[in-house]
Amino acid sequence: MAKIVIVKGSPRRFGNSAILAEQVAAGAKAAGATVESFYLHGMDIQPCDACDSCQGVGDIDCIIEDDMQTLYPKLRAADAVVYASPIYWFTVSAQMKLFMDRCYGMGSDIDDPEEHALAGKRIGVVLTYGGDDPFDSGAVNAIRMFQDTFNYIPAEIVGMVYGYAQDAGEIRKNRDVMEKAYELGKKLASDTGDL
């Protein structure tokens, strides 16, 4: 049974990206996975202070004592990780970027990315944005960031689901994107990433 961790980067607990993340969770659960979700906005996650204490120490993660200490073992144990964020000011939310920066600590040697704790995991990305186009909304910047990150680590991006929604809850009207999110959950739950 696959273990999936979903991190939600919206400051709105029931915002559009969170709604899509729940669709991913529903699809994953329907395919037999266990899913655990974390609402980053409600967590105490400090910024990376560039001390590099995480480097060269094996499987010891960041030394900052905050809520990342709860997330690190969950991420290590997961088979798949889903990143869900709205697009704010042409990229992911501050909450998501802060979380991603602190995942640097999960690699004991940045020059050996295959040793990173997220290497080999299946990745899902869920994005919502207020513009009507992924390019002029800035979603493309976030997409590229995820592509670059998981190409480097390396980890397989099983799928990305993204769509337009301005008002809270509006994404529910986009049946195509909602269905794609559900299917992404099913794919992440499978052993191979394929249905």
Secondary structure by P-SEA (a helix, b strand, c coil): cbbbbbbbcccccccaaaaaaaaaaaaaaaabbbbbbbccccccccccccccccccccccccccccccccaaaaaaaccbbbbbbccccccccaaaaaaaaaccccccccccccccccccbbbbbbbbbccccccccaaaaaaaaaaaaaaaacccccbbbbbbbccccccccaaaaaaaaaaaaaaaacccccc
